[in-house]
């Protein structure tokens, strides 16, 4: 069988987004499930939009998630050519010249003003979708030579008339488009760079890509790419188009929406557990088939089946993501978490271990854990009102025992026995009286972490 080779091919025009990360992840899982290769390459020909650090952000954040490409610009395989489009211009021009020579493409000398005039004429005729009019090629040879010299030209593909191009989409089933709905489109821009729909075909062919999973916004690009495959007598890969990711209101995620963190870098900086994000993203438009949610990378690779990719939009639920991360935080090695925290208070190793073990149960990331650490920097003012029977009894019981987690718990239990209070009526007064907080993790440990000196001073023991 032909080796399974999938790819993720972003533009370095921004940082790794949730949508891009999911696309990369599904291609990675598909390849690894089939003992294939996952390829990372860069579509960097839109020079004006490229951002500094765009490539490294993509690769670094994929690596943080645990999505490691088998091949990339940093780990190339010479057999498959260059992994940055900007380094393949000679290859693209070679194919473009071949198509021109075979009358499968042609040079168009239109200025932007002339193209705009074409659009207006077609709109006046009720034509909504622009189709290039070859009658505008009828200019003198002298004018053609002049425009060619001044690089005032592009190259367009010469489409066959009324021909259907169809593919069996891995997610959506059969899709078919007629060439009359498309029109002759540009494969080389006036700036000398190839267009996306042309270059991507050359790249996928050169790298022997077998399967392409990508966002549904590419459905309209696929027939254009199939046309290039057809004109060059090349076999296309199998395509699958993933449904969109929406917010909880059902609106497509917008990078302009600052109310929701949408870049992997944000979650990395907040100290989320990368395996949790990996797990969460895998279920954003795919199901395991057995209702299992918490799965390791190895488990996901083992059971991934593209037939279970969703045909409906997926909602990005930050509450669900935090739930995933909490499950992973609970199981994270305490020392690993300790190493990531900044302890700006003077405490010993035992205290750090107890703090992390106690507070990681309710935190979804390192940032939250760090915020909880600040509590213990605060001074506790002496308690003014000790009239509550639960508080009064707890102070008495605490004064009779040594200050340890076990003995503090015994004091709580004895207070419960004597006052006959339980639940909120027992724990809330004690928590407020000792820590001045309404909520928190396990009560005995919370009290212990404040330290004997602070607690005794507050309670007047």
N, C-alpha and C positions, 0 to 999 in steps of 0.2 A: 504493500500500500504506500501511497505517497505520504511523505512526512507532513504531519499537521504543523503549520506555521501561522501564527496569528500575530497581529501587530497593534500597537498603540502609537499614533503618529500626531502628536499635538503641534501647534504653532507656539513659538516662544513669545506670544503676545500677552501673556499673563501667567499667573501662578496656578498651581494645580487645584482645580475646582472639584467639588463633590461629583459633578457629572462626569468630568474627565477621569477621575479616580475610579468611578464605577465602571466606565467603559474599559479602562486598563485592566481592572480586576476581572471582569467577565472574560476578556480575551486571555488573560493569564490562566484562569481556572480551566477554560476550554482547552488550551494548549497542554497544560500539565496533566489534566485528566486523560488526555490521549497520548501521553508521553511525547509531546511535541515541543516546539520552541516558541517562546514569546519574544517578540522583537520590539524595540523602541527605536523610532527614527523621528527626525525633526523636519517639519514643514515650515521652513524659515525664509521663504522667498518674498513674503510680504514685509519687506525690510522696514518700511516706515512705521509699522505697528509693533515690531519686535521690541521687547523690553529687556533691559539689562538684568541678567540673572534668571531669565525665563527658562532657559534650558536646565540650569542647575536646580532650580526650584522643582521642576517636573521630576527629574531623576532622584534628587535627594528625598523628596516627599514620598515618591513611590517606594524607595528603599526603606524609609521609615515605616511604611505600611507593611512591608514584607513582600512587595511586588518587585522582584529582581529580574530585569531582562536578561535573556541569554545572549542577546546581541544589542548593541547600541553604539552611538558615536564614540563612547569611551571603551567599548568592547566590540570592535568591528570584526566581521568575517569578510576577508577580501573577495571571496567568491561572489558575494552579493552586492558589491559596489559600495558607494558612499552612503552614510546614514544621515547626512544633512542635505536637503535639497539644494541649498546654495552652492554645494560642492559638486553638483551634477549637471550644471548648465550645458556642458558640452554634450552630454548624453541626451538631454532633452532636444537640443538643436539637431542632433543627428537624426532622431526619429521624426522631428518636424520636417526637416528637409526631405526625408524619405517619403513622407506623406504628400508633400507638395509635388515631388517628382512623379508620384503615382496618381496625381490629380485627385487625391483624397483630401487635400487641404489647399487653401489658396491665400494669397496675400490680399488684404483689404486695406485700402488707402484712406479710409474715412477719417475726418477730423471729429473731435467731440461735438462740434457744432452741427456737422452733417448728420451724425448719429441721432442727435436730439431732434433734428428736423424730421428724420425718418420716424421717430417715435410719435411725434405730433401728427404726422400724416396718417399713421396706422390707428391712432386713437380716434381721429376724426372719422375713420371708417368703421369704428366700433371694434377694432382688434385690441383686446385687452393685454395679451401677452406678446411682447415684442418679438418679431421675426426679422432677421436681417434680410434686406432686399438687395439681391445681387445686381439689380439694375444700376446701383450706385457705383459699380465697378467700371462703368463705361466712361472713363476719363482718358485723356490723351496719354501716349507713352511718355511724352515730355513731362507731364504733370506727375505721372507715376514715378519717373526717375528722380524728380525733384523731392517728392515726399519720401521716397526710399532713402535718399541721401540724408534727409533731415530726420530720419527715423520716425516719420509720421505714418506709421502703418502697424497693423496687427496681422496675425495669421488666424484664419477661421477654418474649421473642419467643414468639408463638403458632404453634407448629409444625404443619404439616399432618401428618396421621396416615399412617403406612405409605407414605412417599414416598421413593424412591431418589434420591440425589444422587451423580452420578458425574463423574469428570474423567479425561482422558487425560494422566497425569503424564509430564512431559518426560523423567524419569529412570526411572520404574518402570512405565510403562504404565497400563492402566485400573485405577482404584480406585473402588469404589462403597460408599456407606454409607446405611443406611435411617434415617429420622427417628425411628423407634421405639427406636433404639439411643441416641438423644441426649437427648430430653426438652427441655422449655421452659427455655432457659438465659437468664441475666441479660445484658441489653445495657446497662443503666445501674445502677450500684451505689448503695447507700444514701448514699454520700458525694457523690453528684452527678456522678461521673466515669463516662464510658462504659467498657465492658470492651474488652479488646484485640480480640476477634473481631468486635466491631461497628465500632469506630473505624477499624480497618485497612481495612475495606471502603470506608468513606467516603473515606479518604485515597487509596486506590488508584484509586477511581473519579474523584475530583476531579483527581488528577494524571495521569489517563489512562495508568496503568501497564499495559503490554501483557504483560509476562512477569515471573514471580516465581520466583527460585531461592532456596531457604531450607533450613534443616536438617530432617531427618526427624521431629524432635519436633513439627513443625507439621502432620504428616499428619492428626492428629485434629482440628486446628483448621479444616482446609480445608472439610469439609462444612458446618460452622457458617457459614463465610463465604459459601459458595455459596448457602445458604438466604437470607441477607440480600440477596445479588445478585438472587435469584429474586423475593423479596418486593417489591423496588424496581424490578423489570423492567430491571435493568442487566446489561450484558455483563461477565462476569468475565474477568480475565487468564488466561493459561496458567500453570499451576503446575508446578514441578519440585522434588522434595525430595531434597536431598543426603544421602548416607550419613554416618554419624558418623565422627569422628576418634578413634582409640584410641591408647593408649600402646603400647610394644613388646610388652607382655604381652597385648594385645587388650582391655584394659579402657577404657571410655569416659573421655576426658580429664576430670579433675575439677579445678576451680579450687582445691580444697583440697589438691591434691597439690603440695607445695612442692619436690619433688625435680626437677621439670621446669619450666623457665621457659615460661610459657604466654601472656604478655602481650607485645604488640609493643613496648611501652615498654622492656621489659627488653633486647630485642635492639638497640633504638635506643641505649640507654644504654651497652651494651657495645661499640658501634661496629661493628656488622655492616654490610655493604654492602646498602643497601635493595633494589637490583635483584636481589640474590641471594635475599633473602626473598621478593620478588615471584615470582621464577622457581620457587623451591621450593614455595610455596603453590599455584601453578598446577598443579603435578603431584601435589598431595595430593587425589586423587580424580578426576583427569582425565589422559588420555594424549594425546600428540601424534599418535599413529598411525604415526610413522616412527622411533620409538625415540630421537629426539633429546631431550636433556635440557637442555643449556645454550641458552637462548633469550632474546633481548631482549624488551622490552615490545612493540615493534612486531611482532616475529615471532609472539608469543603472540596478539596481537590478530588478526593476519592468518589464523592457522590454527585459532583456537578454534572448536570444533564441540560443541554441547551433547550431541550423540548419543554422544560419547566420555566423558561423565561416568560414573564408576564406580557400579556397583550393589552393590559390596562396601565394607565399612568401610576407611578409610585409616589406616595406622599413622604416627604422628608420630615420625619417626626423627631425633633431634638429631644423630646422627653424619652422616646424609645432609645435613642442613641445613648443618652445618659444612663438609662437602665442597663444597657449592655455594658457600658464602661464600669458601672458599679459592680456587676457580677465579676468582671475581670480584676477590679481593684481589690475585692475581697480575697481573691486567690493569689494576688501578687506577693512576692517575697518581701517581708518587712524590711530587710536590709536594703533591697533595691530602692524602696520608697524613701527610706531614711537618707540614702545617698543623694537623692534628688531634692531634699528639703534644705532650706536655709534656717538653721537653728540659731536665732539671735538672742536666745536666753541660755543661761548657764544651767545645763542639765546633764545628767550622766547617761550612759548607754542604756541602762535599764529603763529610765524614764522615756527615752526616745522609742524604745521597743513597745512599751505599754501605750504610749500616745498613738503611734502608727497603727498598732493592732486594734485599738479602740475606735479611732476616727475613720479608718479606711473603710469600715463597714457601711458608712453612709455617704462617702464621697465618690464623685464620678471622675475626678482628675486631681493631679498634683496641686493645681492652683487652689482648689477648694481645701485640700489638706493643709496647704500653707496658710490660708485664711484662718482656719481653725486654730492654728498654732499661735496666732496673734492674741487669742483670748487669754493665754497664760502670761502675757506680758502686762496685763491690766492689774491694777491694785484693787483689792476688795475692801470697800468701806465697811466699818463695823455695822452689824445688823442692829437696827433701832427697835423694831417690833418683834418681840419673841413670844408674843401672847398665844399664838396658834398652838393648840395642844400637841399636834404632830411635831412641830418645830421644837417645842419645849422638851418633849420626851426624847427626840433624836439627839439634841444637845447633851442631855443627861447620859444617854446610852453611849454616845461617842466619847464622852469624858472618861468612861470606865474602861475603855479598851485602847490597845496600841493603834497607831496610825498606819494601817496597812489595808490593802484592798479587801482581803478576807474579813478583817475585823470591822471595817466600815460597813460591809454587807451584813454582818451580824447585827450591827447597831440598827440598820434599816429594818431587818427582820424582827428584831425585838420591839422596835417602835410600832410596827404593824400589829404585832401580837397584843401589845398593851393598849393601843388606841383603838384597835379593831377597825382601822381604816385601811383601804387598799386602792390599787389603781391610781387614777389621777389625784384623788384626795390624799393619798399618801406621798406619792413621788413629787408632785408639783410643789408643795410647800417646802419639802426638803431641798429640792433643786434650787429654788429661788433663794432660800435661806443660806445655802452654802456657796453657790456659784453665781448668784444674781442673774441667772439665765432661765428662761422658760422651757427651753428645749435643749436636748443634747443626747449623746450616746449613753451607754451603760452608766448608771448613776454612781455606783461605788467607785468605778474607775475615774469618772469625771472629777469627783471630789478629791480623790487621791492625787490626781495630776496637778491640782492647784497647790498642793503641798501643805504639810502640817502647819507651818508658820502662818500662812495666809488664812487657812480655814479656821484655825484656833483664834486668830486675831478677830476674824469676822464674827465668829460665834461667841466670843468672850470666854473661851475655855481657859 
